[in-house]
Amino acid sequence: MAASISKTLTRNLRFIEFLPLSYTSSSPSLPRFFTASSASLLSSSNNPLPNPSPQLQHQGNQRGIWSKLFLFLPGAITFGLGTWQIVRRNDKITLLDYRKERLAMEPIPFNAIAPSENSNTSEFRRVICRGAFDEKRSIFVGPRSRSISGVTENGYYLITPLVPISGNADSVQSPVLVNRGWVPRSWRDKAFQFSQDLEETKTVATSASLTGEKRSFWRFWSKEPQTNEEQPSSVSSVEVVGVIRGSEKPSIFVPENDPAAGQWFFVDVPAIAHASGLPRNTVYIEDINENISPSNPYPVPKDVNTLIRSSVMPQDHLNYTLTWYSLSAAVTFMAYKRLKPRKIRR
């Protein structure tokens, strides 16, 4: 029933479209419904929809341009990152060449360095230092891993002040912090145990001396001079061939140093010098002596080749450059394919 009514209406509307407007309006044989419908259809065909304003057209065009440019934004960013890696590679090559040039120079006596020179201007300069190690003020920095015969072992860097020797003109004139090299974890444990035992011994000796003085008051009336039973320990002179270095630049994953608890995770020269009772501008030297005694292998000095290596070498920067440029080409090609008009198949 509904289908027959639809077909009838469609046939009548097609017939009315070909009739003039005057006829349809004056013809009595047609119902008012059809005449009104035909009039509305004819008026709508004669009066098309109004065009949008020029301002709306301009806004639409701007939105289209910005949307197209946004598709090329990832390609521009990746291209910039690749170019930045090229700049970083050139800077790294210049830095490593500077280190090689400085390390190739002959070592000079530490006292020959002018006091006006700081660690920044004289960094990576090889020097010869003579003095005595103050073992009591040693500091362990770490943990630092070291591979020995394919086995990785955790340990620490041992930093000890090298102090002047009285009466020795060849010794350093001011204390120097020396990174003597890598030592196993057992060294740190023994050092802590020794320091605790030493403190306990001093406490017991002090209390015993006070008790003895109270009981033996006759010493005040004795005419014999009192002699100190503790004899001064002999100072052994050492020679260190090292490289002047500065503080380390830790990553965001390295914890902060805790001098109060004796926890040192990275080398902070001013802080270590202050904790050792030295001036903050104390020079810091890394021992690179290659003459290691088989009977006394520790501490293990640093290898010179490690000073001309970096965590990211120039070849790595080149690989990063190729990666970023490849990504830039890929995303740019995808944006071009997205904006390219498609061919309509017939």
LINURZI-V569404 format. One record per residue. N is the residue number from 1. RES is the residue in one small letter. SS is DSSP state (a for helix, b for strand, c for the rest). Layout:
n=<N/N>
res=<RES/RES>
ss=<SS/SS>
This chain:
n=<1/2/3/4/5/6/7/8/9/10/11/12/13/14/15/16/17/18/19/20/21/22/23/24/25/26/27/28/29/30/31/32/33/34/35/36/37/38/39/40/41/42/43/44/45/46/47/48/49/50/51/52/53/54/55/56/57/58/59/60/61/62/63/64/65/66/67/68/69/70/71/72/73/74/75/76/77/78/79/80/81/82/83/84/85/86/87/88/89/90/91/92/93/94/95/96/97/98/99/100/101/102/103/104/105/106/107/108/109/110/111/112/113/114/115/116/117/118/119/120/121/122/123/124/125/126/127/128/129/130/131/132/133/134/135/136/137/138/139/140/141/142/143/144/145/146/147/148/149/150/151/152/153/154/155/156/157/158/159/160/161/162/163/164/165/166/167/168/169/170/171/172/173/174/175/176/177/178/179/180/181/182/183/184/185/186/187/188/189/190/191/192/193/194/195/196/197/198/199/200/201/202/203/204/205/206/207/208/209/210/211/212/213/214/215/216/217/218/219/220/221/222/223/224/225/226/227/228/229/230/231/232/233/234/235/236/237/238/239/240/241/242/243/244/245/246/247/248/249/250/251/252/253/254/255/256/257/258/259/260/261/262/263/264/265/266/267/268/269/270/271/272/273/274/275/276/277/278/279/280/281/282/283/284/285/286/287/288/289/290/291/292/293/294/295/296/297/298/299/300/301/302/303/304/305/306/307/308/309/310/311/312/313/314/315/316/317/318/319/320/321/322/323/324/325/326/327/328/329/330/331/332/333/334/335/336/337/338/339/340/341/342/343/344/345/346>
res=<m/a/a/s/i/s/k/t/l/t/r/n/l/r/f/i/e/f/l/p/l/s/y/t/s/s/s/p/s/l/p/r/f/f/t/a/s/s/a/s/l/l/s/s/s/n/n/p/l/p/n/p/s/p/q/l/q/h/q/g/n/q/r/g/i/w/s/k/l/f/l/f/l/p/g/a/i/t/f/g/l/g/t/w/q/i/v/r/r/n/d/k/i/t/l/l/d/y/r/k/e/r/l/a/m/e/p/i/p/f/n/a/i/a/p/s/e/n/s/n/t/s/e/f/r/r/v/i/c/r/g/a/f/d/e/k/r/s/i/f/v/g/p/r/s/r/s/i/s/g/v/t/e/n/g/y/y/l/i/t/p/l/v/p/i/s/g/n/a/d/s/v/q/s/p/v/l/v/n/r/g/w/v/p/r/s/w/r/d/k/a/f/q/f/s/q/d/l/e/e/t/k/t/v/a/t/s/a/s/l/t/g/e/k/r/s/f/w/r/f/w/s/k/e/p/q/t/n/e/e/q/p/s/s/v/s/s/v/e/v/v/g/v/i/r/g/s/e/k/p/s/i/f/v/p/e/n/d/p/a/a/g/q/w/f/f/v/d/v/p/a/i/a/h/a/s/g/l/p/r/n/t/v/y/i/e/d/i/n/e/n/i/s/p/s/n/p/y/p/v/p/k/d/v/n/t/l/i/r/s/s/v/m/p/q/d/h/l/n/y/t/l/t/w/y/s/l/s/a/a/v/t/f/m/a/y/k/r/l/k/p/r/k/i/r/r>
ss=<c/a/a/a/a/a/a/a/a/a/a/a/a/a/a/a/a/c/c/c/a/a/a/a/a/a/c/c/c/c/c/a/a/a/a/a/a/a/a/a/a/a/a/a/a/a/c/c/c/c/c/c/c/a/a/a/a/a/a/a/a/a/a/a/a/a/a/a/a/a/a/c/a/a/a/a/a/a/a/a/a/a/a/a/a/a/a/a/a/a/a/a/a/a/a/a/a/a/a/a/a/a/a/c/c/c/c/b/b/a/a/a/c/c/c/c/c/c/c/c/c/c/c/c/c/b/b/b/b/b/b/b/b/b/b/b/b/b/b/b/b/b/b/b/b/b/b/b/c/c/b/b/b/b/b/b/b/b/b/b/b/b/b/c/c/c/c/c/c/c/c/c/c/c/c/b/b/b/b/b/b/b/b/b/a/a/a/a/a/a/a/a/a/a/a/a/a/a/a/a/a/a/a/a/a/a/a/a/a/a/a/a/a/a/a/c/a/a/a/a/a/c/c/c/c/c/c/c/c/c/c/c/c/c/c/c/c/b/b/b/b/b/b/b/b/c/c/c/c/c/c/c/c/c/c/c/c/b/a/a/a/c/b/b/c/c/c/c/a/a/a/a/a/a/a/c/c/c/c/c/c/c/c/b/b/b/b/c/c/c/c/c/b/c/c/b/c/c/c/b/c/c/c/a/a/a/a/a/c/c/c/c/c/a/a/a/a/a/a/a/a/a/a/a/a/a/a/a/a/a/a/a/a/a/a/a/a/a/a/c/c/c/c/c/c/c>
